[in-house]
Amino acid sequence: MCYPNDLYIHQDSNFDGKRLCFYGEGIANLSNYYIHGFPLFLTWNDRISSFATNTYRGKFYENPNAGGAQLWFAPNQRVRIGSSWWNDRISSVCLGSATYVCP
């Protein structure tokens, strides 16, 4: 279940397809999260094509553990990355807060 303030990531452009939500603070490796449905056992690693940030700010990373190229995001953004270099290349995400700064 997703809440209105969560960071929403979408498998497809235009905020379609499967969706995963994050809240809190810290780094998450997308290979640890599975997409439900067919085919089974697909992870979210390298599968993001759009996102909505709502109240969060932070970064997406090309590699696991906050490695590689970085894409900053700010609150209240709705971004389609389907036609950009970032499409299906995000492997980790960091949610920042007033007390936690993303690396």
Phi, psi and omega in degrees: 000136179253148178249158186304329183272354184293159167279123179256128171245144184236143180289327184245162174296166179062024175063035180252179177075199180296154183224144175227142182240147177232151174210166181098216179212155178119188185253138175231132173271125186291343176291348178271358183241128183261143175274123180280140180121197183259141351285151182288157174071019170278139175259173178281354179302126178058041181228010183269131177237349174200159179206157175230127189269334182054244184266359187267153169232154180166210184217150165256152182230147179293326185241165175298163175057038177060041181253163176079200181298154184236143175235111179287148169224152182240168179299153173061039175251144170234111190236129172261116180253009184304330181254008181259174178300331184285345183303125178057036178233002184271127182246341176210160182223146175234129173257123179266172178206185178296335182248355181231122179255128179292142180290000000 
